[in-house]
Amino acid sequence: MCHKKGFSLLSFLLYLVLFTMITFFSCHIIVSLIIPSLASMRTCQSIISLHIASDLFVRDMHAMRELPFYWKLITPQELVWHVDDHDIGWCFSHHRLERKEGIYNKEWKSKTTSVIVSGIEQATFTVEKAGNEIVGIEMRLTPTVAIKKPIICYVTVKSEEKV
């Protein structure tokens, strides 16, 4: 009788189980490392977008100070002021912060809306007054995805209040 070299069915099953276990352990390690890194990346992007939004708000406030302006609307959720021949507003609605530019007369008649940041839990504007003058505005943004600690920016403004 002639014996052929090869694998028996039992050794084949043993190799199959061994390689399957190695594959499952490799996939488990990859998934356990990737999912937390994706969550931390999403948190980081959310915080960065809130800081960018606060920078844009500060830029708008500094540009406003250089021209004659007056306030049209001041609420905890919305700010509107008049500069030159148009109005500029910042508004929190539907979990996003929007910047509007156009004509405002108790409501927006014609406007261009830009979404500054979305995915925020809460945005509030707090006005600080000294007598009859507005001396500063604080914007507080609370993200939904990231840590619930709000991002706060404060801008000094001096103007007569004409709301």
SEMAR-401310 format. One record per residue: residue number from 1; x, y, z of N, C-alpha, C in turn. Coordinates in nm, 2 decimals, padded with zeros to 4 digits, always signed. Layout:
! residues N
nuke, nxx, nyy, nzz, caxx, cayy, cazz, cxx, cyy, czz
NUM, X, Y, Z, X, Y, Z, X, Y, Z
...
END
This chain:
! residues 163
nuke, nxx, nyy, nzz, caxx, cayy, cazz, cxx, cyy, czz
1, +00.08, -00.12, +00.00, +00.00, +00.00, +00.00, +00.09, +00.12, +00.00
2, +00.04, +00.22, -00.07, +00.11, +00.35, -00.08, +00.04, +00.45, +00.00
3, +00.11, +00.52, +00.10, +00.04, +00.62, +00.18, +00.08, +00.76, +00.12
4, -00.02, +00.84, +00.11, +00.00, +00.98, +00.05, +00.01, +01.07, +00.17
5, +00.10, +01.17, +00.15, +00.12, +01.27, +00.25, +00.01, +01.37, +00.24
6, -00.04, +01.43, +00.35, -00.15, +01.52, +00.35, -00.20, +01.55, +00.49
7, -00.31, +01.61, +00.50, -00.37, +01.65, +00.63, -00.49, +01.56, +00.65
8, -00.51, +01.53, +00.77, -00.63, +01.45, +00.81, -00.74, +01.55, +00.84
9, -00.86, +01.51, +00.84, -00.97, +01.59, +00.86, -00.97, +01.66, +01.00
10, -00.92, +01.59, +01.10, -00.90, +01.64, +01.23, -00.80, +01.75, +01.24
11, -00.69, +01.74, +01.18, -00.59, +01.85, +01.18, -00.64, +01.97, +01.10
12, -00.72, +01.95, +00.99, -00.78, +02.06, +00.91, -00.88, +02.13, +01.00
13, -00.96, +02.07, +01.08, -01.06, +02.13, +01.17, -00.98, +02.21, +01.28
14, -00.88, +02.15, +01.33, -00.80, +02.22, +01.43, -00.74, +02.35, +01.37
15, -00.68, +02.35, +01.26, -00.63, +02.47, +01.19, -00.74, +02.57, +01.17
16, -00.85, +02.52, +01.12, -00.96, +02.61, +01.09, -01.01, +02.69, +01.22
17, -01.02, +02.61, +01.33, -01.06, +02.68, +01.46, -00.95, +02.77, +01.50
18, -00.83, +02.74, +01.49, -00.72, +02.82, +01.54, -00.72, +02.95, +01.46
19, -00.73, +02.95, +01.33, -00.72, +03.07, +01.24, -00.85, +03.15, +01.26
20, -00.96, +03.09, +01.28, -01.09, +03.16, +01.31, -01.08, +03.24, +01.44
21, -01.02, +03.18, +01.54, -01.00, +03.25, +01.67, -00.90, +03.36, +01.66
22, -00.80, +03.35, +01.58, -00.70, +03.46, +01.56, -00.77, +03.57, +01.49
23, -00.85, +03.54, +01.39, -00.92, +03.64, +01.31, -01.02, +03.72, +01.40
24, -01.10, +03.65, +01.49, -01.19, +03.71, +01.58, -01.12, +03.80, +01.68
25, -01.01, +03.75, +01.73, -00.93, +03.83, +01.83, -00.88, +03.96, +01.76
26, -00.83, +03.95, +01.64, -00.78, +04.06, +01.57, -00.89, +04.17, +01.54
27, -01.00, +04.12, +01.50, -01.11, +04.21, +01.47, -01.16, +04.28, +01.60
28, -01.16, +04.20, +01.71, -01.20, +04.26, +01.84, -01.11, +04.37, +01.89
29, -00.98, +04.35, +01.87, -00.88, +04.45, +01.91, -00.89, +04.57, +01.82
30, -00.91, +04.55, +01.69, -00.93, +04.67, +01.60, -01.05, +04.75, +01.64
31, -01.16, +04.68, +01.66, -01.29, +04.75, +01.69, -01.28, +04.82, +01.83
32, -01.22, +04.75, +01.92, -01.21, +04.82, +02.06, -01.12, +04.94, +02.06
33, -01.03, +04.95, +01.96, -00.94, +05.07, +01.95, -01.00, +05.18, +01.86
34, -01.07, +05.14, +01.76, -01.12, +05.23, +01.66, -01.25, +05.31, +01.71
35, -01.34, +05.24, +01.77, -01.47, +05.30, +01.82, -01.44, +05.41, +01.92
36, -01.36, +05.39, +02.02, -01.33, +05.50, +02.11, -01.26, +05.62, +02.05
37, -01.17, +05.59, +01.95, -01.10, +05.70, +01.88, -01.20, +05.78, +01.80
38, -01.29, +05.71, +01.73, -01.39, +05.78, +01.66, -01.48, +05.87, +01.75
39, -01.52, +05.82, +01.86, -01.59, +05.90, +01.96, -01.51, +06.02, +02.00
40, -01.39, +06.01, +02.04, -01.31, +06.12, +02.08, -01.28, +06.22, +01.97
41, -01.27, +06.17, +01.84, -01.25, +06.26, +01.73, -01.38, +06.34, +01.71
42, -01.50, +06.28, +01.72, -01.62, +06.36, +01.71, -01.63, +06.46, +01.82
43, -01.59, +06.43, +01.94, -01.59, +06.52, +02.05, -01.50, +06.64, +02.02
44, -01.38, +06.61, +01.98, -01.28, +06.71, +01.94, -01.33, +06.80, +01.83
45, -01.39, +06.75, +01.73, -01.45, +06.83, +01.62, -01.56, +06.92, +01.67
46, -01.64, +06.87, +01.76, -01.75, +06.95, +01.81, -01.70, +07.07, +01.89
47, -01.59, +07.05, +01.97, -01.54, +07.16, +02.05, -01.47, +07.26, +01.96
48, -01.40, +07.21, +01.86, -01.33, +07.30, +01.77, -01.43, +07.38, +01.69
49, -01.54, +07.33, +01.65, -01.65, +07.40, +01.58, -01.71, +07.51, +01.67
50, -01.72, +07.48, +01.80, -01.77, +07.58, +01.89, -01.67, +07.70, +01.91
51, -01.55, +07.67, +01.92, -01.45, +07.77, +01.93, -01.44, +07.86, +01.80
52, -01.46, +07.80, +01.68, -01.46, +07.87, +01.56, -01.58, +07.96, +01.56
53, -01.70, +07.91, +01.61, -01.82, +08.00, +01.61, -01.80, +08.12, +01.71
54, -01.73, +08.09, +01.82, -01.71, +08.21, +01.91, -01.61, +08.31, +01.85
55, -01.51, +08.26, +01.77, -01.42, +08.35, +01.70, -01.50, +08.43, +01.60
56, -01.59, +08.37, +01.52, -01.67, +08.45, +01.43, -01.76, +08.55, +01.49
57, -01.81, +08.52, +01.61, -01.90, +08.61, +01.69, -01.81, +08.73, +01.73
58, -01.69, +08.70, +01.78, -01.61, +08.81, +01.83, -01.57, +08.90, +01.71
59, -01.54, +08.84, +01.60, -01.50, +08.92, +01.48, -01.62, +09.01, +01.43
60, -01.74, +08.96, +01.44, -01.86, +09.04, +01.40, -01.87, +09.16, +01.50
61, -01.85, +09.13, +01.63, -01.87, +09.23, +01.73, -01.76, +09.34, +01.71
62, -01.63, +09.30, +01.68, -01.53, +09.40, +01.66, -01.55, +09.48, +01.54
63, -01.60, +09.42, +01.43, -01.63, +09.49, +01.31, -01.75, +09.59, +01.33
64, -01.84, +09.55, +01.42, -01.95, +09.64, +01.45, -01.91, +09.77, +01.52
65, -01.81, +09.75, +01.61, -01.77, +09.87, +01.69, -01.70, +09.98, +01.60
66, -01.65, +09.94, +01.48, -01.58, +10.04, +01.40, -01.68, +10.13, +01.32
67, -01.80, +10.09, +01.31, -01.90, +10.17, +01.23, -02.01, +10.22, +01.33
68, -02.09, +10.32, +01.29, -02.20, +10.36, +01.37, -02.31, +10.25, +01.36
69, -02.37, +10.21, +01.47, -02.47, +10.11, +01.48, -02.56, +10.13, +01.59
70, -02.67, +10.06, +01.59, -02.77, +10.06, +01.70, -02.83, +09.93, +01.71
71, -02.88, +09.89, +01.83, -02.94, +09.76, +01.85, -03.09, +09.76, +01.81
72, -03.13, +09.66, +01.75, -03.28, +09.64, +01.71, -03.35, +09.54, +01.80
73, -03.28, +09.44, +01.84, -03.34, +09.33, +01.92, -03.23, +09.27, +02.00
74, -03.26, +09.25, +02.13, -03.17, +09.18, +02.22, -03.26, +09.09, +02.31
75, -03.24, +08.96, +02.29, -03.30, +08.86, +02.37, -03.20, +08.75, +02.41
76, -03.23, +08.66, +02.50, -03.13, +08.56, +02.53, -03.10, +08.47, +02.41
77, -03.19, +08.46, +02.32, -03.17, +08.37, +02.20, -03.13, +08.44, +02.07
78, -03.14, +08.57, +02.07, -03.11, +08.64, +01.94, -03.06, +08.78, +01.97
79, -02.97, +08.82, +01.88, -02.92, +08.96, +01.88, -02.93, +09.01, +01.74
80, -02.98, +09.14, +01.73, -02.99, +09.20, +01.59, -02.95, +09.35, +01.61
81, -02.86, +09.39, +01.52, -02.82, +09.53, +01.52, -02.81, +09.58, +01.38
82, -02.82, +09.72, +01.37, -02.82, +09.78, +01.24, -02.69, +09.85, +01.21
83, -02.63, +09.82, +01.10, -02.50, +09.88, +01.06, -02.52, +09.92, +00.91
84, -02.48, +10.04, +00.88, -02.49, +10.10, +00.75, -02.63, +10.09, +00.70
85, -02.65, +10.01, +00.59, -02.79, +10.00, +00.53, -02.85, +09.86, +00.55
86, -02.80, +09.78, +00.64, -02.85, +09.65, +00.66, -02.84, +09.61, +00.80
87, -02.90, +09.50, +00.84, -02.91, +09.45, +00.97, -02.83, +09.32, +00.98
88, -02.77, +09.29, +01.10, -02.70, +09.17, +01.12, -02.76, +09.11, +01.25
89, -02.78, +08.98, +01.25, -02.83, +08.91, +01.36, -02.77, +08.77, +01.39
90, -02.76, +08.74, +01.51, -02.72, +08.60, +01.55, -02.83, +08.54, +01.63
91, -02.86, +08.42, +01.59, -02.98, +08.35, +01.65, -02.96, +08.21, +01.68
92, -03.01, +08.16, +01.79, -03.01, +08.01, +01.82, -03.15, +07.96, +01.79
93, -03.15, +07.86, +01.70, -03.28, +07.79, +01.68, -03.25, +07.65, +01.62
94, -03.33, +07.55, +01.66, -03.32, +07.41, +01.61, -03.18, +07.35, +01.63
95, -03.12, +07.37, +01.75, -02.99, +07.32, +01.78, -02.88, +07.37, +01.69
96, -02.89, +07.49, +01.64, -02.79, +07.55, +01.56, -02.78, +07.70, +01.58
97, -02.66, +07.75, +01.56, -02.64, +07.89, +01.57, -02.63, +07.95, +01.43
98, -02.71, +08.05, +01.40, -02.72, +08.11, +01.27, -02.68, +08.26, +01.27
99, -02.62, +08.30, +01.16, -02.59, +08.44, +01.14, -02.68, +08.49, +01.03
100, -02.76, +08.59, +01.05, -02.85, +08.64, +00.95, -02.81, +08.79, +00.91
101, -02.82, +08.82, +00.78, -02.79, +08.95, +00.73, -02.90, +08.99, +00.63
102, -02.95, +09.11, +00.65, -03.06, +09.16, +00.56, -03.13, +09.27, +00.62
103, -03.27, +09.27, +00.60, -03.35, +09.38, +00.66, -03.44, +09.32, +00.77
104, -03.43, +09.38, +00.89, -03.51, +09.34, +01.00, -03.60, +09.45, +01.05
105, -03.73, +09.42, +01.05, -03.83, +09.51, +01.11, -03.93, +09.43, +01.18
106, -03.90, +09.40, +01.31, -03.98, +09.31, +01.39, -03.98, +09.16, +01.34
107, -03.94, +09.14, +01.22, -03.91, +09.01, +01.17, -03.83, +09.03, +01.04
108, -03.76, +08.92, +01.00, -03.67, +08.93, +00.89, -03.75, +08.94, +00.76
109, -03.73, +09.05, +00.68, -03.80, +09.07, +00.55, -03.72, +09.00, +00.44
110, -03.60, +09.04, +00.42, -03.51, +08.97, +00.33, -03.39, +08.94, +00.40
111, -03.34, +08.82, +00.39, -03.22, +08.78, +00.47, -03.14, +08.68, +00.40
112, -03.01, +08.67, +00.44, -02.92, +08.57, +00.40, -02.88, +08.50, +00.53
113, -02.90, +08.37, +00.54, -02.88, +08.29, +00.66, -02.76, +08.20, +00.64
114, -02.67, +08.21, +00.74, -02.55, +08.12, +00.74, -02.55, +08.04, +00.87
115, -02.54, +07.91, +00.85, -02.54, +07.82, +00.97, -02.39, +07.82, +01.02
116, -02.37, +07.88, +01.14, -02.24, +07.89, +01.19, -02.19, +07.76, +01.25
117, -02.28, +07.70, +01.34, -02.25, +07.57, +01.40, -02.38, +07.50, +01.43
118, -02.38, +07.37, +01.41, -02.50, +07.29, +01.44, -02.46, +07.19, +01.55
119, -02.56, +07.13, +01.61, -02.53, +07.03, +01.71, -02.50, +07.09, +01.85
120, -02.57, +07.20, +01.88, -02.55, +07.26, +02.01, -02.68, +07.24, +02.09
121, -02.66, +07.22, +02.22, -02.77, +07.20, +02.31, -02.84, +07.33, +02.34
122, -02.76, +07.43, +02.37, -02.81, +07.56, +02.41, -02.71, +07.67, +02.37
123, -02.76, +07.79, +02.34, -02.68, +07.91, +02.31, -02.76, +08.02, +02.37
124, -02.69, +08.10, +02.45, -02.75, +08.22, +02.51, -02.66, +08.34, +02.50
125, -02.72, +08.45, +02.49, -02.65, +08.58, +02.48, -02.69, +08.66, +02.61
126, -02.59, +08.70, +02.68, -02.61, +08.78, +02.80, -02.55, +08.92, +02.78
127, -02.63, +09.02, +02.81, -02.58, +09.16, +02.79, -02.55, +09.22, +02.92
128, -02.43, +09.28, +02.93, -02.39, +09.35, +03.05, -02.40, +09.50, +03.02
129, -02.47, +09.57, +03.12, -02.49, +09.71, +03.10, -02.43, +09.78, +03.21
130, -02.39, +09.91, +03.18, -02.34, +10.00, +03.28, -02.43, +10.13, +03.26
131, -02.53, +10.14, +03.35, -02.62, +10.25, +03.33, -02.71, +10.22, +03.21
132, -02.71, +10.31, +03.11, -02.79, +10.29, +02.99, -02.71, +10.24, +02.88
133, -02.58, +10.21, +02.90, -02.50, +10.17, +02.79, -02.47, +10.02, +02.80
134, -02.46, +09.95, +02.69, -02.42, +09.81, +02.68, -02.27, +09.81, +02.67
135, -02.21, +09.75, +02.77, -02.06, +09.74, +02.77, -02.00, +09.61, +02.73
136, -02.08, +09.50, +02.73, -02.03, +09.37, +02.69, -02.14, +09.27, +02.66
137, -02.11, +09.17, +02.58, -02.20, +09.07, +02.55, -02.12, +08.93, +02.57
138, -02.19, +08.84, +02.64, -02.14, +08.71, +02.66, -02.22, +08.61, +02.58
139, -02.15, +08.52, +02.50, -02.21, +08.42, +02.43, -02.17, +08.29, +02.50
140, -02.27, +08.20, +02.53, -02.25, +08.08, +02.60, -02.30, +07.96, +02.51
141, -02.21, +07.88, +02.46, -02.25, +07.76, +02.38, -02.23, +07.63, +02.45
142, -02.34, +07.55, +02.46, -02.33, +07.42, +02.52, -02.34, +07.31, +02.41
143, -02.25, +07.23, +02.39, -02.25, +07.13, +02.29, -02.34, +07.01, +02.33
144, -02.39, +06.93, +02.23, -02.47, +06.81, +02.26, -02.38, +06.69, +02.26
145, -02.28, +06.68, +02.17, -02.20, +06.56, +02.16, -02.09, +06.56, +02.27
146, -02.02, +06.67, +02.28, -01.90, +06.68, +02.37, -01.94, +06.69, +02.51
147, -01.84, +06.72, +02.59, -01.86, +06.74, +02.74, -01.97, +06.85, +02.75
148, -02.05, +06.84, +02.85, -02.16, +06.94, +02.87, -02.11, +07.07, +02.93
149, -01.98, +07.09, +02.94, -01.93, +07.22, +02.99, -01.94, +07.32, +02.87
150, -02.00, +07.44, +02.90, -02.02, +07.53, +02.79, -01.89, +07.61, +02.75
151, -01.89, +07.65, +02.62, -01.78, +07.74, +02.57, -01.84, +07.88, +02.59
152, -01.76, +07.97, +02.66, -01.81, +08.10, +02.69, -01.71, +08.20, +02.62
153, -01.77, +08.30, +02.55, -01.68, +08.41, +02.50, -01.75, +08.54, +02.54
154, -01.67, +08.64, +02.57, -01.71, +08.77, +02.61, -01.65, +08.88, +02.53
155, -01.73, +08.97, +02.48, -01.69, +09.08, +02.39, -01.73, +09.21, +02.45
156, -01.64, +09.30, +02.46, -01.68, +09.44, +02.51, -01.73, +09.52, +02.39
157, -01.84, +09.59, +02.42, -01.91, +09.67, +02.32, -01.95, +09.80, +02.39
158, -01.94, +09.91, +02.33, -01.99, +10.04, +02.39, -02.08, +10.10, +02.29
159, -02.21, +10.12, +02.33, -02.30, +10.18, +02.24, -02.42, +10.23, +02.33
160, -02.49, +10.32, +02.27, -02.62, +10.37, +02.33, -02.73, +10.27, +02.29
161, -02.81, +10.23, +02.39, -02.91, +10.13, +02.36, -03.03, +10.20, +02.30
162, -03.08, +10.15, +02.18, -03.19, +10.20, +02.11, -03.29, +10.09, +02.07
163, -03.31, +10.00, +02.17, -03.40, +09.89, +02.14, -03.54, +09.93, +02.16
END
